Amino acid sequence: MKKKVNPILIIICILVVVLVLIIYMYVSDSSSTTTYSQNLSESTSNSNNVTEVTSSIQTIENTLSSSGQISSALDEKIYLYASKYFQAFLVEENSYIPEGTNIVEYTDGTYLTAPYDLVIISKELPNTEEICKSTHYIEVQSINTLCMNLNINESDITKVEIGDVVDITITATEEKFQGNITSISEIGTYNSSGSTFPAVVTFENNGNLKIGMSATCEIIIEKAENVVAVPVEAIQTSDEGKYVVVVNDDGSTKNVTVETGISNSAYTEIKSGISENTKVQMETSTNSSSNMMENFKNRERFENGSNGNSGPGGDFSGGGMPTNRGKMQ
């Protein structure tokens, strides 16, 4: 007699098989997603490449830059001759007046003349044929000697002093001038990024500049000429101090303690420890964006089942990590 199959048992077996298939597909998809995420994370991380460079003779400079408005270095009031009678004002305000030009005429036929090349910015004069008093004046600004006001950060204030040379570039014409720091305030102004100290740079007009023009100033605050230097990335730091990794002739390396001087964005001065033409190692950081893009493409192929593959289980692989070896000149 043939044994009758229990339909409930069949249904249970089918459900178990379906459940196993669902779990398998979920685990496979999660594993693939995790692998992709790991590859993407690795592709976007920075890799450190070791490059060999040679110490060389360099001139290292650090500069302080600022921009501002050109003004007159001399602003004063010229007072009229008391007890004389005013006749006429002979020039115009805010116009160029050469040295020796008659500015004011008195009733006795004498004149007040310009003591230097100047611009008149204000005046207080009597009426015609009235007597001049000590309150009557003409306010002038010299256009021969010009200046610019700078604000020097407290971290740099000890590196500048009166008399330092300043390179000045006129914004509109790119014309170059040289001036000097003629005053530095002993009182700073506090702000959230640190205190600043006002300073004045003075220079001579060549006849082309006007008061109020804009310009930029550059001051060399540190300079080391013809010194042994290495790229800043070659300097390492330990508990014992600073050192560089020297490459020997046979390819082996050793750590050599060095005394450093000033640095800029590219080079660090070496005062002692190594000499010119010493081969050292430095690390450069590279972001492999090409791998990231390749992984994005692979992910798209994976999800769309393209490239001869049909969904999960297909073969996809990213490109190799590129090597970036810089060459220091």
C-alpha positions in Angstrom: 0.0 0.0 0.0 1.5 3.3 -1.1 2.1 5.7 1.8 0.3 9.1 1.4 2.5 12.2 1.6 1.6 14.7 4.2 0.8 18.0 2.3 1.7 20.1 5.4 5.2 18.6 5.4 5.6 19.5 1.8 4.6 23.1 2.4 7.0 23.4 5.3 9.9 22.1 3.2 9.1 24.6 0.4 9.0 27.4 2.9 12.4 26.4 4.4 14.0 26.2 0.9 12.6 29.7 0.1 13.9 31.1 3.4 17.3 29.7 2.8 17.5 31.2 -0.7 16.4 34.6 0.7 19.1 34.5 3.4 21.7 33.4 0.9 20.9 36.3 -1.5 20.9 38.8 1.3 24.2 37.7 2.7 25.8 37.7 -0.8 24.5 41.2 -1.5 25.7 42.5 1.9 29.1 40.9 1.3 29.5 42.6 -2.1 28.4 45.9 -0.8 30.9 45.7 2.1 33.7 44.8 -0.3 32.8 47.8 -2.5 32.7 50.1 0.5 36.1 48.8 1.7 37.6 49.3 -1.8 36.1 52.8 -2.0 37.5 53.7 1.5 40.9 52.4 0.5 40.8 54.2 -2.8 40.1 57.6 -1.2 42.6 57.3 1.6 46.0 59.0 1.4 49.0 56.9 0.6 52.5 58.0 1.7 55.2 57.7 -1.0 58.8 57.9 -0.1 60.9 60.0 -2.5 64.7 60.6 -2.5 65.9 64.2 -2.8 69.2 65.9 -2.5 70.1 68.8 -0.2 71.0 72.0 -2.1 72.1 75.6 -1.7 69.0 77.9 -1.5 68.1 81.4 -0.5 65.1 81.3 1.8 62.9 84.3 2.4 59.8 84.9 4.5 57.8 88.0 3.6 55.0 90.1 5.2 52.5 91.5 2.7 49.8 94.1 3.1 47.7 96.4 1.0 46.3 99.8 1.5 45.9 103.4 0.3 48.7 105.9 -0.5 48.5 109.0 1.6 50.8 112.0 2.2 53.6 111.7 4.7 53.3 115.4 5.5 50.0 117.0 6.5 50.3 120.5 8.0 48.6 123.9 8.4 50.3 126.9 6.9 49.2 130.0 8.7 48.7 133.4 7.0 50.9 136.4 8.0 49.1 138.0 10.9 48.6 141.8 10.6 48.6 141.7 6.8 45.4 142.2 4.8 44.0 139.4 2.7 43.5 140.2 -1.0 42.8 136.9 -2.9 43.1 133.1 -2.8 44.9 132.3 -6.1 44.7 128.4 -6.5 42.1 125.6 -6.3 41.7 123.0 -3.5 42.5 119.4 -4.2 44.7 120.3 -7.2 48.4 119.9 -7.8 50.4 123.0 -6.8 54.1 123.1 -7.6 56.7 124.4 -5.1 57.0 128.3 -5.4 53.4 128.8 -6.7 51.7 131.9 -5.3 48.8 130.7 -3.1 47.6 133.8 -1.3 47.9 137.5 -2.3 48.1 140.2 0.4 46.9 143.8 -0.2 50.5 145.0 -0.1 51.4 143.0 -3.2 53.2 140.2 -1.4 52.3 136.5 -1.5 52.2 133.3 0.5 53.9 130.7 -1.7 53.9 126.9 -1.7 57.0 125.6 0.3 57.0 122.3 -1.7 54.8 120.4 -4.2 51.4 120.1 -2.4 47.7 119.7 -2.5 45.4 122.1 -0.5 42.7 120.0 1.4 41.1 122.8 3.5 41.4 126.5 4.4 40.1 129.1 6.8 40.6 132.6 5.2 39.4 136.2 6.0 37.2 138.2 3.7 38.8 140.3 1.1 40.8 143.3 2.5 40.2 142.0 6.1 43.2 141.6 8.4 44.7 138.1 8.7 44.6 136.5 12.2 46.3 133.6 13.9 43.1 131.5 13.2 43.5 131.8 9.4 45.4 129.0 7.7 45.7 126.7 4.7 45.9 122.9 5.3 48.2 121.2 2.8 49.5 117.8 2.1 52.9 117.1 0.4 52.8 115.0 -2.7 56.5 114.5 -2.9 56.9 112.2 0.2 54.1 109.6 0.4 53.3 106.9 2.9 51.2 103.8 3.6 49.9 102.5 6.9 50.4 98.9 7.7 49.2 96.6 10.5 51.8 94.1 11.7 50.7 91.0 13.5 52.2 90.5 17.0 53.8 87.2 15.8 55.9 89.2 13.3 56.5 92.5 15.2 59.9 91.4 16.6 61.1 90.7 13.0 60.7 94.2 11.7 62.3 97.5 12.7 62.5 101.1 11.7 64.5 101.5 8.5 63.6 98.1 7.0 63.2 98.2 3.2 59.7 97.8 1.8 58.8 96.9 -1.8 55.7 98.8 -3.0 53.6 97.9 -6.1 51.0 100.3 -7.4 47.8 98.3 -8.0 46.6 100.3 -11.1 50.0 100.4 -13.0 52.1 97.7 -11.3 54.8 100.3 -11.0 57.5 99.4 -8.4 58.8 101.7 -5.6 61.0 101.2 -2.6 60.4 102.7 0.8 61.3 102.3 4.4 59.5 101.8 7.7 59.6 105.1 9.4 57.6 104.4 12.5 56.2 101.5 14.5 53.6 102.0 17.2 54.4 100.7 20.7 50.7 100.2 21.3 48.8 97.3 19.6 45.2 96.8 18.8 43.6 93.6 20.0 41.3 91.4 18.0 40.3 87.7 18.0 43.1 86.6 15.7 45.8 88.4 17.8 47.0 92.0 18.3 48.3 94.1 15.5 50.7 97.1 15.6 50.4 100.1 13.2 53.5 101.0 11.2 54.2 103.6 8.6 56.1 103.1 5.3 57.4 106.2 3.6 58.6 106.6 0.0 59.2 109.3 -2.6 56.8 110.1 -5.4 58.3 110.1 -8.9 55.6 112.5 -10.1 53.2 109.8 -11.4 51.4 109.0 -8.1 48.3 110.6 -6.7 47.2 110.6 -3.1 44.5 107.9 -2.5 45.8 105.4 -5.0 46.0 101.7 -3.8 49.1 99.7 -3.5 50.6 96.6 -1.9 53.6 96.4 0.3 56.0 93.5 0.9 58.6 93.3 3.7 61.2 90.6 3.9 61.0 89.7 7.6 63.5 86.7 7.4 66.2 85.8 4.9 68.9 83.2 4.7 71.1 83.5 1.7 73.0 80.6 0.1 72.4 78.1 2.8 72.1 74.3 2.8 68.4 73.4 2.6 66.1 70.4 2.1 62.3 70.3 1.3 60.2 70.9 4.4 58.8 67.3 4.0 62.2 65.8 4.6 62.4 67.1 8.2 61.3 64.5 10.8 60.8 65.0 14.5 61.4 62.7 17.4 61.8 63.0 21.2 65.5 63.8 20.6 64.8 66.6 18.2 64.7 67.0 14.4 66.4 64.7 12.0 66.5 63.6 8.3 66.7 60.1 6.8 70.0 60.0 4.9 70.4 57.5 2.1 73.8 55.9 2.0 75.7 55.0 -1.2 74.7 51.3 -0.8 71.0 52.2 -0.5 70.8 51.8 3.3 69.4 54.6 5.4 70.2 56.2 8.7 68.7 59.0 10.8 70.9 62.1 11.2 70.1 64.8 13.7 70.1 68.3 12.2 69.9 71.8 13.4 67.4 73.8 11.4 67.0 77.5 10.7 64.2 79.4 9.0 61.6 77.8 6.7 59.2 78.9 4.0 56.5 76.9 2.3 59.1 74.9 0.3 62.5 74.6 2.1 64.0 74.4 5.5 67.5 75.8 6.3 70.0 73.2 7.6 72.5 74.8 9.9 74.3 71.6 10.9 74.1 67.9 10.5 74.3 67.4 6.7 76.1 69.2 3.9 75.2 70.1 0.3 74.4 67.2 -2.1 73.4 64.8 0.7 70.7 62.4 -0.4 67.7 62.2 2.0 64.2 60.7 2.0 60.9 62.5 2.3 57.3 61.4 2.3 54.7 62.8 0.0 51.0 62.2 0.4 48.9 61.0 -2.7 45.2 60.7 -2.9 44.3 57.9 -5.5 41.3 59.6 -7.0 41.7 57.4 -10.1 41.0 54.3 -8.1 37.9 55.9 -6.6 36.5 56.6 -10.1 37.3 53.1 -11.2 35.5 51.7 -8.2 32.4 53.8 -9.0 32.5 52.4 -12.5 32.8 48.8 -11.2 30.0 49.4 -8.8 27.7 50.6 -11.6 28.6 47.5 -13.7 28.0 45.3 -10.7 24.5 46.7 -10.0 23.5 46.7 -13.7 24.8 43.2 -14.4 26.8 44.4 -17.4 30.3 43.5 -18.7 29.1 39.9 -19.2 28.1 39.4 -15.6 24.6 38.9 -14.2 24.3 40.5 -10.9 25.8 39.2 -7.7 28.7 36.8 -8.1 30.0 38.5 -11.2 33.7 39.3 -11.5 34.7 43.0 -11.0 38.0 44.4 -9.9 39.5 47.9 -9.4 42.7 49.2 -10.8 46.0 49.1 -9.0 47.1 51.9 -6.6 49.1 54.5 -8.6 52.5 55.5 -7.5 53.4 59.2 -7.5 57.1 60.0 -7.2 57.9 63.6 -7.3 61.2 65.0 -8.4 62.7 68.0 -6.5 64.8 70.4 -8.6 
